[in-house]
Amino acid sequence: MKASYLKIDKFFYVYLFLITLFSISSQYLFKKIQKKELPRSYLIFGVTMYALLGFVIYKLLHYGNILILNIIWHLIYFILLFLMGYFIFQEKINFQKIVALLFGVISLSIFMMYGID
C-alpha cells in the first residue's frame, strides 16, 4: 500500500529552511562555546533549537518518504555547514572536500528534480 503524502508546497520549503536553520545555528553556537568565544550559558539556546528541530521534522514527514527527506535535509545541512566552516571559522579545505561538496550538490539536485516519495 502506497502512503499518501502532501504535495510539495511553500510550507515544505519553509520546514526545510527551518530544520536547516535550527541545525546550523545550533552547530554555530556549539562551536563558539567550544572555542570559548561564548559563555556556556548559551548552550541552552542550541539545545532548544534542537528540540524545535524535532517538531519541524515531524511536520516535514507529511511530505514524503523519511529516507529521501532526511537525505535532502542532510545534504543541504552539510553543504551549508561546509560553507560556514570555511567562511566563518576559516577551516581548511582541499580538493577531496570540494569534490565531495560537488557530489552533494548533484545528489540534492537529483532528489529535488525526481521527487521525494
Biopython code that builds the backbone (N, CA, C, O; Angstrom):
import numpy as np
from Bio.PDB.StructureBuilder import StructureBuilder

atoms = [
    (1, "MET", "N", (0.840, -1.175, 0.000)),
    (1, "MET", "CA", (0.000, 0.000, 0.000)),
    (1, "MET", "C", (0.886, 1.240, 0.000)),
    (1, "MET", "O", (1.762, 1.387, 0.853)),
    (2, "LYS", "N", (0.658, 2.113, -0.945)),
    (2, "LYS", "CA", (1.460, 3.320, -1.063)),
    (2, "LYS", "C", (0.935, 4.389, -0.106)),
    (2, "LYS", "O", (-0.272, 4.604, 0.009)),
    (3, "ALA", "N", (1.865, 5.049, 0.574)),
    (3, "ALA", "CA", (1.488, 6.110, 1.511)),
    (3, "ALA", "C", (1.003, 7.333, 0.740)),
    (3, "ALA", "O", (1.424, 7.581, -0.390)),
    (4, "SER", "N", (0.117, 8.085, 1.365)),
    (4, "SER", "CA", (-0.393, 9.312, 0.767)),
    (4, "SER", "C", (0.331, 10.501, 1.394)),
    (4, "SER", "O", (0.220, 10.751, 2.594)),
    (5, "TYR", "N", (1.063, 11.217, 0.572)),
    (5, "TYR", "CA", (1.836, 12.359, 1.053)),
    (5, "TYR", "C", (1.241, 13.654, 0.525)),
    (5, "TYR", "O", (0.548, 13.671, -0.492)),
    (6, "LEU", "N", (1.526, 14.735, 1.234)),
    (6, "LEU", "CA", (1.131, 16.052, 0.763)),
    (6, "LEU", "C", (1.978, 16.432, -0.441)),
    (6, "LEU", "O", (3.127, 16.008, -0.564)),
    (7, "LYS", "N", (1.400, 17.234, -1.326)),
    (7, "LYS", "CA", (2.179, 17.759, -2.446)),
    (7, "LYS", "C", (3.129, 18.828, -1.914)),
    (7, "LYS", "O", (2.829, 19.532, -0.949)),
    (8, "ILE", "N", (4.272, 18.926, -2.567)),
    (8, "ILE", "CA", (5.239, 19.940, -2.150)),
    (8, "ILE", "C", (4.630, 21.317, -2.378)),
    (8, "ILE", "O", (4.182, 21.633, -3.480)),
    (9, "ASP", "N", (4.618, 22.121, -1.343)),
    (9, "ASP", "CA", (4.115, 23.480, -1.412)),
    (9, "ASP", "C", (5.100, 24.394, -0.694)),
    (9, "ASP", "O", (6.209, 23.979, -0.354)),
    (10, "LYS", "N", (4.691, 25.637, -0.465)),
    (10, "LYS", "CA", (5.609, 26.590, 0.169)),
    (10, "LYS", "C", (5.978, 26.156, 1.587)),
    (10, "LYS", "O", (7.074, 26.465, 2.055)),
    (11, "PHE", "N", (5.090, 25.449, 2.275)),
    (11, "PHE", "CA", (5.393, 25.019, 3.640)),
    (11, "PHE", "C", (6.508, 23.976, 3.670)),
    (11, "PHE", "O", (7.294, 23.933, 4.615)),
    (12, "PHE", "N", (6.576, 23.138, 2.637)),
    (12, "PHE", "CA", (7.674, 22.179, 2.544)),
    (12, "PHE", "C", (9.000, 22.916, 2.598)),
    (12, "PHE", "O", (9.902, 22.527, 3.340)),
    (13, "TYR", "N", (9.119, 23.975, 1.818)),
    (13, "TYR", "CA", (10.370, 24.738, 1.780)),
    (13, "TYR", "C", (10.597, 25.507, 3.078)),
    (13, "TYR", "O", (11.736, 25.668, 3.515)),
    (14, "VAL", "N", (9.519, 25.981, 3.691)),
    (14, "VAL", "CA", (9.649, 26.659, 4.991)),
    (14, "VAL", "C", (10.168, 25.672, 6.032)),
    (14, "VAL", "O", (11.090, 25.991, 6.783)),
    (15, "TYR", "N", (9.583, 24.479, 6.083)),
    (15, "TYR", "CA", (10.038, 23.470, 7.048)),
    (15, "TYR", "C", (11.482, 23.058, 6.777)),
    (15, "TYR", "O", (12.269, 22.899, 7.711)),
    (16, "LEU", "N", (11.827, 22.887, 5.522)),
    (16, "LEU", "CA", (13.198, 22.535, 5.156)),
    (16, "LEU", "C", (14.161, 23.638, 5.583)),
    (16, "LEU", "O", (15.245, 23.362, 6.098)),
    (17, "PHE", "N", (13.758, 24.887, 5.366)),
    (17, "PHE", "CA", (14.576, 26.022, 5.793)),
    (17, "PHE", "C", (14.730, 26.037, 7.311)),
    (17, "PHE", "O", (15.830, 26.252, 7.822)),
    (18, "LEU", "N", (13.637, 25.809, 8.033)),
    (18, "LEU", "CA", (13.688, 25.860, 9.496)),
    (18, "LEU", "C", (14.575, 24.773, 10.090)),
    (18, "LEU", "O", (15.355, 25.048, 11.002)),
    (19, "ILE", "N", (14.469, 23.544, 9.592)),
    (19, "ILE", "CA", (15.318, 22.499, 10.170)),
    (19, "ILE", "C", (16.783, 22.773, 9.861)),
    (19, "ILE", "O", (17.661, 22.483, 10.674)),
    (20, "THR", "N", (17.042, 23.328, 8.690)),
    (20, "THR", "CA", (18.420, 23.681, 8.356)),
    (20, "THR", "C", (18.897, 24.838, 9.223)),
    (20, "THR", "O", (20.021, 24.814, 9.723)),
    (21, "LEU", "N", (18.058, 25.844, 9.404)),
    (21, "LEU", "CA", (18.411, 26.991, 10.247)),
    (21, "LEU", "C", (18.674, 26.555, 11.684)),
    (21, "LEU", "O", (19.674, 26.954, 12.281)),
    (22, "PHE", "N", (17.786, 25.741, 12.240)),
    (22, "PHE", "CA", (17.973, 25.287, 13.621)),
    (22, "PHE", "C", (19.247, 24.455, 13.766)),
    (22, "PHE", "O", (19.980, 24.598, 14.744)),
    (23, "SER", "N", (19.502, 23.596, 12.799)),
    (23, "SER", "CA", (20.703, 22.755, 12.863)),
    (23, "SER", "C", (21.975, 23.588, 12.762)),
    (23, "SER", "O", (22.890, 23.438, 13.571)),
    (24, "ILE", "N", (22.026, 24.463, 11.769)),
    (24, "ILE", "CA", (23.219, 25.284, 11.549)),
    (24, "ILE", "C", (23.441, 26.233, 12.718)),
    (24, "ILE", "O", (24.572, 26.399, 13.175)),
    (25, "SER", "N", (22.375, 26.855, 13.202)),
    (25, "SER", "CA", (22.510, 27.784, 14.333)),
    (25, "SER", "C", (23.024, 27.069, 15.573)),
    (25, "SER", "O", (23.873, 27.593, 16.293)),
    (26, "SER", "N", (22.510, 25.878, 15.816)),
    (26, "SER", "CA", (22.977, 25.104, 16.969)),
    (26, "SER", "C", (24.452, 24.764, 16.829)),
    (26, "SER", "O", (25.220, 24.915, 17.779)),
    (27, "GLN", "N", (24.846, 24.308, 15.654)),
    (27, "GLN", "CA", (26.254, 23.966, 15.434)),
    (27, "GLN", "C", (27.146, 25.194, 15.595)),
    (27, "GLN", "O", (28.241, 25.101, 16.150)),
    (28, "TYR", "N", (26.680, 26.341, 15.113)),
    (28, "TYR", "CA", (27.433, 27.588, 15.253)),
    (28, "TYR", "C", (27.634, 27.926, 16.731)),
    (28, "TYR", "O", (28.746, 28.231, 17.162)),
    (29, "LEU", "N", (26.553, 27.869, 17.494)),
    (29, "LEU", "CA", (26.652, 28.154, 18.932)),
    (29, "LEU", "C", (27.577, 27.165, 19.630)),
    (29, "LEU", "O", (28.415, 27.562, 20.439)),
    (30, "PHE", "N", (27.428, 25.888, 19.322)),
    (30, "PHE", "CA", (28.268, 24.875, 19.971)),
    (30, "PHE", "C", (29.745, 25.099, 19.657)),
    (30, "PHE", "O", (30.599, 24.930, 20.528)),
    (31, "LYS", "N", (30.047, 25.480, 18.411)),
    (31, "LYS", "CA", (31.444, 25.733, 18.022)),
    (31, "LYS", "C", (31.985, 26.953, 18.760)),
    (31, "LYS", "O", (33.118, 26.932, 19.241)),
    (32, "LYS", "N", (31.188, 28.014, 18.854)),
    (32, "LYS", "CA", (31.608, 29.231, 19.566)),
    (32, "LYS", "C", (31.817, 28.946, 21.052)),
    (32, "LYS", "O", (32.760, 29.458, 21.655)),
    (33, "ILE", "N", (30.948, 28.139, 21.638)),
    (33, "ILE", "CA", (31.092, 27.777, 23.056)),
    (33, "ILE", "C", (32.338, 26.921, 23.243)),
    (33, "ILE", "O", (33.093, 27.124, 24.194)),
    (34, "GLN", "N", (32.556, 25.976, 22.352)),
    (34, "GLN", "CA", (33.727, 25.095, 22.438)),
    (34, "GLN", "C", (35.022, 25.887, 22.325)),
    (34, "GLN", "O", (36.009, 25.562, 22.986)),
    (35, "LYS", "N", (35.025, 26.935, 21.485)),
    (35, "LYS", "CA", (36.216, 27.772, 21.322)),
    (35, "LYS", "C", (36.314, 28.840, 22.414)),
    (35, "LYS", "O", (37.220, 29.673, 22.407)),
    (36, "LYS", "N", (35.362, 28.799, 23.352)),
    (36, "LYS", "CA", (35.291, 29.740, 24.476)),
    (36, "LYS", "C", (35.082, 31.194, 24.018)),
    (36, "LYS", "O", (35.540, 32.133, 24.670)),
    (37, "GLU", "N", (34.393, 31.358, 22.901)),
    (37, "GLU", "CA", (34.042, 32.681, 22.405)),
    (37, "GLU", "C", (32.655, 33.104, 22.882)),
    (37, "GLU", "O", (32.268, 34.263, 22.740)),
    (38, "LEU", "N", (31.920, 32.164, 23.443)),
    (38, "LEU", "CA", (30.619, 32.429, 24.060)),
    (38, "LEU", "C", (30.574, 31.677, 25.381)),
    (38, "LEU", "O", (31.181, 30.614, 25.514)),
    (39, "PRO", "N", (29.854, 32.225, 26.364)),
    (39, "PRO", "CA", (29.747, 31.511, 27.645)),
    (39, "PRO", "C", (28.914, 30.236, 27.505)),
    (39, "PRO", "O", (28.076, 30.129, 26.609)),
    (40, "ARG", "N", (29.147, 29.286, 28.386)),
    (40, "ARG", "CA", (28.432, 28.000, 28.345)),
    (40, "ARG", "C", (26.931, 28.161, 28.541)),
    (40, "ARG", "O", (26.160, 27.266, 28.193)),
    (41, "SER", "N", (26.511, 29.290, 29.095)),
    (41, "SER", "CA", (25.075, 29.514, 29.299)),
    (41, "SER", "C", (24.316, 29.549, 27.966)),
    (41, "SER", "O", (23.103, 29.340, 27.950)),
    (42, "TYR", "N", (24.999, 29.807, 26.865)),
    (42, "TYR", "CA", (24.364, 29.820, 25.548)),
    (42, "TYR", "C", (24.015, 28.416, 25.063)),
    (42, "TYR", "O", (23.295, 28.254, 24.078)),
    (43, "LEU", "N", (24.519, 27.424, 25.746)),
    (43, "LEU", "CA", (24.238, 26.040, 25.383)),
    (43, "LEU", "C", (22.735, 25.759, 25.372)),
    (43, "LEU", "O", (22.261, 24.961, 24.564)),
    (44, "ILE", "N", (21.994, 26.401, 26.252)),
    (44, "ILE", "CA", (20.548, 26.189, 26.331)),
    (44, "ILE", "C", (19.852, 26.599, 25.030)),
    (44, "ILE", "O", (18.855, 25.992, 24.641)),
    (45, "PHE", "N", (20.382, 27.635, 24.355)),
    (45, "PHE", "CA", (19.788, 28.058, 23.083)),
    (45, "PHE", "C", (19.991, 26.996, 22.001)),
    (45, "PHE", "O", (19.080, 26.705, 21.226)),
    (46, "GLY", "N", (21.183, 26.427, 21.958)),
    (46, "GLY", "CA", (21.456, 25.368, 20.986)),
    (46, "GLY", "C", (20.601, 24.142, 21.227)),
    (46, "GLY", "O", (20.074, 23.551, 20.284)),
    (47, "VAL", "N", (20.460, 23.756, 22.483)),
    (47, "VAL", "CA", (19.648, 22.588, 22.830)),
    (47, "VAL", "C", (18.172, 22.856, 22.520)),
    (47, "VAL", "O", (17.469, 21.962, 22.048)),
    (48, "THR", "N", (17.702, 24.072, 22.780)),
    (48, "THR", "CA", (16.312, 24.438, 22.480)),
    (48, "THR", "C", (16.050, 24.367, 20.979)),
    (48, "THR", "O", (15.000, 23.893, 20.545)),
    (49, "MET", "N", (17.009, 24.841, 20.193)),
    (49, "MET", "CA", (16.828, 24.774, 18.741)),
    (49, "MET", "C", (16.756, 23.328, 18.257)),
    (49, "MET", "O", (16.014, 23.021, 17.323)),
    (50, "TYR", "N", (17.519, 22.444, 18.884)),
    (50, "TYR", "CA", (17.424, 21.031, 18.512)),
    (50, "TYR", "C", (16.062, 20.446, 18.895)),
    (50, "TYR", "O", (15.548, 19.575, 18.194)),
    (51, "ALA", "N", (15.479, 20.911, 19.986)),
    (51, "ALA", "CA", (14.136, 20.449, 20.357)),
    (51, "ALA", "C", (13.110, 20.921, 19.323)),
    (51, "ALA", "O", (12.234, 20.156, 18.922)),
    (52, "LEU", "N", (13.219, 22.172, 18.897)),
    (52, "LEU", "CA", (12.321, 22.696, 17.862)),
    (52, "LEU", "C", (12.529, 21.956, 16.542)),
    (52, "LEU", "O", (11.583, 21.739, 15.785)),
    (53, "LEU", "N", (13.741, 21.585, 16.287)),
    (53, "LEU", "CA", (14.077, 20.827, 15.089)),
    (53, "LEU", "C", (13.250, 19.547, 15.006)),
    (53, "LEU", "O", (12.747, 19.200, 13.937)),
    (54, "GLY", "N", (13.110, 18.856, 16.110)),
    (54, "GLY", "CA", (12.329, 17.620, 16.134)),
    (54, "GLY", "C", (10.888, 17.840, 15.719)),
    (54, "GLY", "O", (10.328, 17.035, 14.975)),
    (55, "PHE", "N", (10.279, 18.921, 16.188)),
    (55, "PHE", "CA", (8.895, 19.220, 15.824)),
    (55, "PHE", "C", (8.775, 19.531, 14.334)),
    (55, "PHE", "O", (7.848, 19.066, 13.671)),
    (56, "VAL", "N", (9.707, 20.313, 13.814)),
    (56, "VAL", "CA", (9.643, 20.680, 12.399)),
    (56, "VAL", "C", (9.883, 19.453, 11.509)),
    (56, "VAL", "O", (9.285, 19.343, 10.439)),
    (57, "ILE", "N", (10.744, 18.543, 11.939)),
    (57, "ILE", "CA", (10.937, 17.297, 11.186)),
    (57, "ILE", "C", (9.624, 16.518, 11.136)),
    (57, "ILE", "O", (9.272, 15.963, 10.095)),
    (58, "TYR", "N", (8.910, 16.474, 12.236)),
    (58, "TYR", "CA", (7.601, 15.814, 12.267)),
    (58, "TYR", "C", (6.674, 16.421, 11.206)),
    (58, "TYR", "O", (5.992, 15.690, 10.487)),
    (59, "LYS", "N", (6.649, 17.749, 11.112)),
    (59, "LYS", "CA", (5.794, 18.417, 10.125)),
    (59, "LYS", "C", (6.246, 18.103, 8.694)),
    (59, "LYS", "O", (5.418, 17.962, 7.794)),
    (60, "LEU", "N", (7.543, 17.996, 8.493)),
    (60, "LEU", "CA", (8.087, 17.727, 7.165)),
    (60, "LEU", "C", (7.771, 16.310, 6.689)),
    (60, "LEU", "O", (7.659, 16.072, 5.487)),
    (61, "LEU", "N", (7.628, 15.379, 7.613)),
    (61, "LEU", "CA", (7.388, 13.982, 7.246)),
    (61, "LEU", "C", (6.066, 13.766, 6.514)),
    (61, "LEU", "O", (5.867, 12.722, 5.893)),
    (62, "HIS", "N", (5.166, 14.738, 6.580)),
    (62, "HIS", "CA", (3.896, 14.631, 5.862)),
    (62, "HIS", "C", (4.087, 14.770, 4.350)),
    (62, "HIS", "O", (3.157, 14.532, 3.580)),
    (63, "TYR", "N", (5.291, 15.156, 3.931)),
    (63, "TYR", "CA", (5.539, 15.427, 2.517)),
    (63, "TYR", "C", (6.201, 14.292, 1.759)),
    (63, "TYR", "O", (6.254, 14.333, 0.530)),
    (64, "GLY", "N", (6.698, 13.298, 2.439)),
    (64, "GLY", "CA", (7.341, 12.248, 1.662)),
    (64, "GLY", "C", (8.031, 11.197, 2.492)),
    (64, "GLY", "O", (7.931, 11.160, 3.719)),
    (65, "ASN", "N", (8.721, 10.362, 1.793)),
    (65, "ASN", "CA", (9.463, 9.244, 2.338)),
    (65, "ASN", "C", (10.538, 9.734, 3.306)),
    (65, "ASN", "O", (11.317, 10.627, 2.971)),
    (66, "ILE", "N", (10.581, 9.159, 4.493)),
    (66, "ILE", "CA", (11.520, 9.604, 5.525)),
    (66, "ILE", "C", (12.973, 9.500, 5.054)),
    (66, "ILE", "O", (13.798, 10.352, 5.385)),
    (67, "LEU", "N", (13.276, 8.478, 4.299)),
    (67, "LEU", "CA", (14.643, 8.286, 3.814)),
    (67, "LEU", "C", (15.063, 9.437, 2.905)),
    (67, "LEU", "O", (16.124, 10.031, 3.096)),
    (68, "ILE", "N", (14.237, 9.743, 1.926)),
    (68, "ILE", "CA", (14.577, 10.789, 0.965)),
    (68, "ILE", "C", (14.567, 12.157, 1.627)),
    (68, "ILE", "O", (15.455, 12.970, 1.370)),
    (69, "LEU", "N", (13.578, 12.429, 2.476)),
    (69, "LEU", "CA", (13.525, 13.722, 3.168)),
    (69, "LEU", "C", (14.770, 13.949, 4.013)),
    (69, "LEU", "O", (15.325, 15.048, 4.022)),
    (70, "ASN", "N", (15.207, 12.923, 4.718)),
    (70, "ASN", "CA", (16.401, 13.073, 5.547)),
    (70, "ASN", "C", (17.657, 13.263, 4.709)),
    (70, "ASN", "O", (18.554, 14.011, 5.096)),
    (71, "ILE", "N", (17.727, 12.601, 3.580)),
    (71, "ILE", "CA", (18.884, 12.805, 2.703)),
    (71, "ILE", "C", (18.904, 14.241, 2.190)),
    (71, "ILE", "O", (19.952, 14.888, 2.203)),
    (72, "ILE", "N", (17.757, 14.745, 1.738)),
    (72, "ILE", "CA", (17.680, 16.127, 1.253)),
    (72, "ILE", "C", (18.079, 17.095, 2.355)),
    (72, "ILE", "O", (18.899, 17.986, 2.134)),
    (73, "TRP", "N", (17.503, 16.927, 3.543)),
    (73, "TRP", "CA", (17.819, 17.812, 4.657)),
    (73, "TRP", "C", (19.308, 17.755, 4.988)),
    (73, "TRP", "O", (19.948, 18.795, 5.145)),
    (74, "HIS", "N", (19.855, 16.566, 5.092)),
    (74, "HIS", "CA", (21.262, 16.444, 5.467)),
    (74, "HIS", "C", (22.200, 16.969, 4.384)),
    (74, "HIS", "O", (23.257, 17.516, 4.700)),
    (75, "LEU", "N", (21.836, 16.814, 3.131)),
    (75, "LEU", "CA", (22.670, 17.382, 2.074)),
    (75, "LEU", "C", (22.709, 18.902, 2.175)),
    (75, "LEU", "O", (23.780, 19.504, 2.105)),
    (76, "ILE", "N", (21.548, 19.521, 2.340)),
    (76, "ILE", "CA", (21.509, 20.981, 2.496)),
    (76, "ILE", "C", (22.283, 21.390, 3.739)),
    (76, "ILE", "O", (23.074, 22.332, 3.706)),
    (77, "TYR", "N", (22.053, 20.684, 4.824)),
    (77, "TYR", "CA", (22.727, 20.960, 6.094)),
    (77, "TYR", "C", (24.244, 20.862, 5.949)),
    (77, "TYR", "O", (24.962, 21.763, 6.383)),
    (78, "PHE", "N", (24.737, 19.787, 5.348)),
    (78, "PHE", "CA", (26.180, 19.605, 5.229)),
    (78, "PHE", "C", (26.809, 20.595, 4.262)),
    (78, "PHE", "O", (27.938, 21.032, 4.481)),
    (79, "ILE", "N", (26.105, 20.958, 3.199)),
    (79, "ILE", "CA", (26.636, 21.965, 2.277)),
    (79, "ILE", "C", (26.776, 23.298, 3.000)),
    (79, "ILE", "O", (27.813, 23.953, 2.897)),
    (80, "LEU", "N", (25.742, 23.702, 3.729)),
    (80, "LEU", "CA", (25.812, 24.968, 4.464)),
    (80, "LEU", "C", (26.830, 24.912, 5.594)),
    (80, "LEU", "O", (27.524, 25.895, 5.849)),
    (81, "LEU", "N", (26.927, 23.781, 6.269)),
    (81, "LEU", "CA", (27.923, 23.619, 7.329)),
    (81, "LEU", "C", (29.337, 23.687, 6.756)),
    (81, "LEU", "O", (30.230, 24.268, 7.374)),
    (82, "PHE", "N", (29.538, 23.108, 5.600)),
    (82, "PHE", "CA", (30.824, 23.181, 4.900)),
    (82, "PHE", "C", (31.183, 24.640, 4.629)),
    (82, "PHE", "O", (32.298, 25.075, 4.916)),
    (83, "LEU", "N", (30.229, 25.393, 4.074)),
    (83, "LEU", "CA", (30.472, 26.804, 3.767)),
    (83, "LEU", "C", (30.706, 27.624, 5.033)),
    (83, "LEU", "O", (31.567, 28.503, 5.053)),
    (84, "MET", "N", (29.941, 27.341, 6.091)),
    (84, "MET", "CA", (30.132, 28.045, 7.358)),
    (84, "MET", "C", (31.518, 27.760, 7.919)),
    (84, "MET", "O", (32.201, 28.677, 8.377)),
    (85, "GLY", "N", (31.935, 26.513, 7.890)),
    (85, "GLY", "CA", (33.262, 26.165, 8.389)),
    (85, "GLY", "C", (34.357, 26.892, 7.639)),
    (85, "GLY", "O", (35.332, 27.349, 8.234)),
    (86, "TYR", "N", (34.194, 26.997, 6.336)),
    (86, "TYR", "CA", (35.217, 27.650, 5.520)),
    (86, "TYR", "C", (35.205, 29.172, 5.693)),
    (86, "TYR", "O", (36.247, 29.774, 5.952)),
    (87, "PHE", "N", (34.036, 29.792, 5.550)),
    (87, "PHE", "CA", (33.966, 31.249, 5.550)),
    (87, "PHE", "C", (33.975, 31.875, 6.942)),
    (87, "PHE", "O", (34.554, 32.945, 7.125)),
    (88, "ILE", "N", (33.358, 31.243, 7.911)),
    (88, "ILE", "CA", (33.266, 31.838, 9.249)),
    (88, "ILE", "C", (34.397, 31.376, 10.152)),
    (88, "ILE", "O", (35.007, 32.187, 10.849)),
    (89, "PHE", "N", (34.684, 30.075, 10.145)),
    (89, "PHE", "CA", (35.693, 29.541, 11.061)),
    (89, "PHE", "C", (37.046, 29.309, 10.391)),
    (89, "PHE", "O", (37.961, 28.779, 11.021)),
    (90, "GLN", "N", (37.183, 29.697, 9.130)),
    (90, "GLN", "CA", (38.433, 29.575, 8.373)),
    (90, "GLN", "C", (39.026, 28.164, 8.431)),
    (90, "GLN", "O", (40.243, 28.000, 8.521)),
    (91, "GLU", "N", (38.171, 27.165, 8.379)),
    (91, "GLU", "CA", (38.655, 25.787, 8.343)),
    (91, "GLU", "C", (39.206, 25.494, 6.950)),
    (91, "GLU", "O", (38.718, 26.027, 5.954)),
    (92, "LYS", "N", (40.200, 24.664, 6.894)),
    (92, "LYS", "CA", (40.884, 24.377, 5.630)),
    (92, "LYS", "C", (40.074, 23.401, 4.775)),
    (92, "LYS", "O", (39.431, 22.481, 5.280)),
    (93, "ILE", "N", (40.129, 23.635, 3.467)),
    (93, "ILE", "CA", (39.507, 22.708, 2.525)),
    (93, "ILE", "C", (40.585, 22.211, 1.563)),
    (93, "ILE", "O", (41.638, 22.830, 1.407)),
    (94, "ASN", "N", (40.298, 21.090, 0.929)),
    (94, "ASN", "CA", (41.212, 20.559, -0.073)),
    (94, "ASN", "C", (40.392, 20.052, -1.257)),
    (94, "ASN", "O", (39.166, 20.158, -1.271)),
    (95, "PHE", "N", (41.078, 19.509, -2.229)),
    (95, "PHE", "CA", (40.426, 19.052, -3.452)),
    (95, "PHE", "C", (39.362, 17.994, -3.171)),
    (95, "PHE", "O", (38.274, 18.042, -3.745)),
    (96, "GLN", "N", (39.667, 17.039, -2.293)),
    (96, "GLN", "CA", (38.720, 15.965, -1.992)),
    (96, "GLN", "C", (37.441, 16.518, -1.369)),
    (96, "GLN", "O", (36.349, 16.035, -1.670)),
    (97, "LYS", "N", (37.563, 17.515, -0.512)),
    (97, "LYS", "CA", (36.375, 18.104, 0.119)),
    (97, "LYS", "C", (35.523, 18.842, -0.910)),
    (97, "LYS", "O", (34.294, 18.806, -0.847)),
    (98, "ILE", "N", (36.173, 19.504, -1.850)),
    (98, "ILE", "CA", (35.429, 20.203, -2.902)),
    (98, "ILE", "C", (34.697, 19.199, -3.789)),
    (98, "ILE", "O", (33.543, 19.423, -4.154)),
    (99, "VAL", "N", (35.354, 18.104, -4.138)),
    (99, "VAL", "CA", (34.710, 17.060, -4.943)),
    (99, "VAL", "C", (33.514, 16.482, -4.186)),
    (99, "VAL", "O", (32.450, 16.283, -4.772)),
    (100, "ALA", "N", (33.677, 16.213, -2.896)),
    (100, "ALA", "CA", (32.573, 15.693, -2.078)),
    (100, "ALA", "C", (31.412, 16.685, -2.043)),
    (100, "ALA", "O", (30.251, 16.284, -2.125)),
    (101, "LEU", "N", (31.720, 17.972, -1.923)),
    (101, "LEU", "CA", (30.683, 19.002, -1.925)),
    (101, "LEU", "C", (29.931, 18.992, -3.257)),
    (101, "LEU", "O", (28.704, 19.092, -3.278)),
    (102, "LEU", "N", (30.654, 18.873, -4.352)),
    (102, "LEU", "CA", (30.010, 18.830, -5.672)),
    (102, "LEU", "C", (29.099, 17.613, -5.813)),
    (102, "LEU", "O", (28.006, 17.721, -6.369)),
    (103, "PHE", "N", (29.536, 16.463, -5.317)),
    (103, "PHE", "CA", (28.672, 15.279, -5.341)),
    (103, "PHE", "C", (27.412, 15.512, -4.505)),
    (103, "PHE", "O", (26.330, 15.058, -4.878)),
    (104, "GLY", "N", (27.543, 16.210, -3.391)),
    (104, "GLY", "CA", (26.380, 16.534, -2.569)),
    (104, "GLY", "C", (25.390, 17.409, -3.318)),
    (104, "GLY", "O", (24.182, 17.179, -3.258)),
    (105, "VAL", "N", (25.900, 18.414, -4.024)),
    (105, "VAL", "CA", (25.038, 19.309, -4.802)),
    (105, "VAL", "C", (24.344, 18.529, -5.921)),
    (105, "VAL", "O", (23.156, 18.728, -6.172)),
    (106, "ILE", "N", (25.080, 17.649, -6.586)),
    (106, "ILE", "CA", (24.487, 16.830, -7.650)),
    (106, "ILE", "C", (23.396, 15.924, -7.072)),
    (106, "ILE", "O", (22.316, 15.812, -7.652)),
    (107, "SER", "N", (23.669, 15.286, -5.946)),
    (107, "SER", "CA", (22.676, 14.412, -5.306)),
    (107, "SER", "C", (21.420, 15.184, -4.935)),
    (107, "SER", "O", (20.305, 14.725, -5.185)),
    (108, "LEU", "N", (21.600, 16.345, -4.345)),
    (108, "LEU", "CA", (20.466, 17.177, -3.952)),
    (108, "LEU", "C", (19.628, 17.545, -5.173)),
    (108, "LEU", "O", (18.399, 17.493, -5.124)),
    (109, "SER", "N", (20.283, 17.913, -6.258)),
    (109, "SER", "CA", (19.569, 18.271, -7.487)),
    (109, "SER", "C", (18.748, 17.099, -8.012)),
    (109, "SER", "O", (17.603, 17.278, -8.425)),
    (110, "ILE", "N", (19.323, 15.912, -8.000)),
    (110, "ILE", "CA", (18.604, 14.727, -8.483)),
    (110, "ILE", "C", (17.368, 14.454, -7.630)),
    (110, "ILE", "O", (16.288, 14.210, -8.167)),
    (111, "PHE", "N", (17.516, 14.495, -6.308)),
    (111, "PHE", "CA", (16.366, 14.244, -5.433)),
    (111, "PHE", "C", (15.273, 15.286, -5.633)),
    (111, "PHE", "O", (14.091, 14.941, -5.647)),
    (112, "MET", "N", (15.643, 16.540, -5.786)),
    (112, "MET", "CA", (14.637, 17.589, -5.921)),
    (112, "MET", "C", (13.953, 17.534, -7.294)),
    (112, "MET", "O", (12.784, 17.900, -7.415)),
    (113, "MET", "N", (14.666, 17.085, -8.319)),
    (113, "MET", "CA", (14.065, 17.015, -9.661)),
    (113, "MET", "C", (13.125, 15.825, -9.817)),
    (113, "MET", "O", (12.117, 15.918, -10.517)),
    (114, "TYR", "N", (13.449, 14.712, -9.170)),
    (114, "TYR", "CA", (12.701, 13.479, -9.420)),
    (114, "TYR", "C", (11.738, 13.088, -8.310)),
    (114, "TYR", "O", (11.148, 12.009, -8.363)),
    (115, "GLY", "N", (11.568, 13.931, -7.319)),
    (115, "GLY", "CA", (10.543, 13.676, -6.319)),
    (115, "GLY", "C", (11.061, 13.083, -5.031)),
    (115, "GLY", "O", (12.192, 12.605, -4.951)),
    (116, "ILE", "N", (10.208, 13.126, -4.025)),
    (116, "ILE", "CA", (10.610, 12.709, -2.682)),
    (116, "ILE", "C", (9.752, 11.589, -2.125)),
    (116, "ILE", "O", (9.860, 11.276, -0.939)),
    (117, "ASP", "N", (8.908, 10.978, -2.934)),
    (117, "ASP", "CA", (8.074, 9.891, -2.397)),
    (117, "ASP", "C", (8.549, 8.532, -2.822)),
    (117, "ASP", "O", (7.949, 7.524, -2.450)),
]
sb = StructureBuilder()
sb.init_structure("model")
sb.init_model(0)
sb.init_chain("A")
sb.init_seg("    ")
for serial, (resi, resn, name, xyz) in enumerate(atoms, 1):
    if name == "N":
        sb.init_residue(resn, " ", resi, " ")
    sb.init_atom(name, np.array(xyz, "f"), 0.0, 1.0, " ", f" {name:<3s}", serial, name[0])
structure = sb.get_structure()
